[in-house]
Amino acid sequence: MQIGEAVAVSILAASGSVAATPQYRLHLDARRRGSVDPDWRGLAVWRWGRAGRGAIVLCNNDDDDTASATDNADASINGGNDSQETAMLVFRRTGPAPPGSWAGFLEVSAANARRIRIFDSRAAGGAEILGPTAGARHRFLDLAFTEREYSMEAIRYAGSGFNGLVRLTFSIEDGGSVIFSQAATLRVAPWIMPNHLDPAEKVFVVNAGSDNSRFRAELSPLVGAAGCSLVQHASGDVWMQDCMEIGLAARPDGASPKAMPAVVRAKRNRPLRTFPRTLLAPDFGYEEVAPLSNATTFDSTGNLEVTPPILSGTRRRYPWGRIYYGRPGPSITRPGEDFDAVTRAFLRAQRVQAPFEIDTGWLTVGHVDEVVSFVPAPGGRRFKLLIASPRRAYAILRAARRTNGTARLLTGRGFPDGAGGSHSAEVTITDFLTRGIPALGLTATTLRSFNNRVARHLNRIKQVFRREIRATADEIVEVPILYFPNEDEPVFADALTAGIVNMLVINRHCIAPKPFGPVVAGRDLFEQDLRTRLAGLGLTITFINDWYEYHVLLGEVHCGTNTLRRPTRPPKWWTFV
């Protein structure tokens, strides 16, 4: 005979009167305050919102005992503060001791037994009693306790085939018949990406020796001036942005939640694939969402970004922003290339940052950071959206030609010729607009037509942001960038002038690639245009020369760096509606 949630069967005495009956209850931190809730009712359904209820379990993927393995990779509670990163699970009994024929069980589905571990205590050394090693069903050795505390950790985040919810069932059986059953549902804390408005602590860059020594020397004081430390890692793979994304997961802990950073390794089988794991440490998690096999350019994490908080202008608030990434669109087919489906399912399953897609398949590299960025701004929704704009670049060139046609752009710049040398790209404004760049085999007509096509692609991207985050005209800043056809695949676009929008934004400092735009009276007009359009935002804008270190290799400052950010207020993501 099975009774509904948290309802016990009374034991009838021989006389027919009701005798005192043992009552068992399962308790969790259902109020999300960092302590066990005395109210055991209503745990079967997990509810979002400030008035919602339901326990939270952390994906415990840091390394508190410095064993070079994530804490959730073994069947016990580790040392350090590992126990504090587990969720509490308490069983309480009221009334007399139970009859000897009673047996107690705690169970989850077979699938969820691979996603969660439950331990027999909350202290270091606590042993798994339910999970991948112990199985999906635990039998209590005795039911004579008045209170017993267990603890829980998640083995993985929500993702493909897993919505992040784990259902527990606590039951009492008598002679094989269920006489009491209580259900509770937990949610694994989602992985959340910080945005450009969040405080930055560290900037990572590759030390490629003499290949980028000048760039690093110029970058270091700029990072320091922004209040960050510069962390250098030796490698020949310079694309630090593309190997990882550093996010975080938060859990309730009294009045203010606690957040733990966690790095997700990119699905990218190149030398830097081993670097993200070096960040694994106490209170710093590490996760591999997708295998390295069959990776494409779209799987690099320069193609994975997040907007600032969207708190108005749309039907739904996104207090931690919205994730966006690039995929090939209908205009240019790229057979066999796409943003990884497993990673896509993972991002969607986190729920609170509602990912959306933009078409970047027309770019050779195809990453969103090539064409879109966000900077902080006072007032309004507290951000400006920067988007690449060849139309803006041509407008500046045409205006300058009227009085300064002999002024030059791409001064001293060249592109590899394939034989160890380079073709000079330097040209006057007039020649660029009338003759093109003969040294690169580019006519003015070719450049104008190609940039008009790029502009149409970018306009479609702009429309996506207008639809998905309701970006308004005064929030969008067009940034002058010129494009040219890729040498090997002319259908794809590469930045001709350095892609200013591909900048490092840290603590109101914008470190942008020097565009080598048209220079008039000693001033780069592309640089001046950005400074003018962002004036009054309280930003420090610095342009850094990355031409031969990154630009001619189809990347810029943002592509060559990565950032650790910690939000001032850890997210109470469970309040999301």
Secondary structure, 3 states (H helix, E strand, C coil): CCCCECCCCCCECCCCCECCCCEEEEECCCCCCCCCCCCCCCCCCCCCCCCCCCEEECECCCCCCCCCCCHHHCCECCCCCHHHHCEEEEEEEECCCCCCCEEEEEECCCCHHHCEEEECCCCCCCEEEEECCCECEEECCCCCCCEEEEEEEECCCCECCECCEEEEEEEEEECCEEEEEEEEEEEECCCECCCCCCCEEEEEEEECHHHCHHHHHHHHHHHHHCCCEEEEEECCCCCHHHCEEEEEEEECCCCCCEEEEEEEECCCCCHHHHCHHHHCECCEEEEECCCCCCCCHHHCHHHEEECCCECCCCCCCECCCCEEEEECCCCCCCCCCCCCHHHHHHHHHCCCCCCEEEECCCECCCCHHHCEEEEECCCCCCEEEEEEEHHHHHHHHHHHHHHHCCCEECCCCEEECCCCCEEECCEEHHHHHHCCEHHHCECHHHHHHHHHHHHHHHHHHHHHHHHHCCCCHHHEEEEECCEEECCCCCCCEEECCCCCCCCEEECCEEEEECCCCCEECCEEHHHHHHHHHCCCCCCEEEEECCCCCCHHHCCCCCCCEEEEECCCCCCCHHHCC
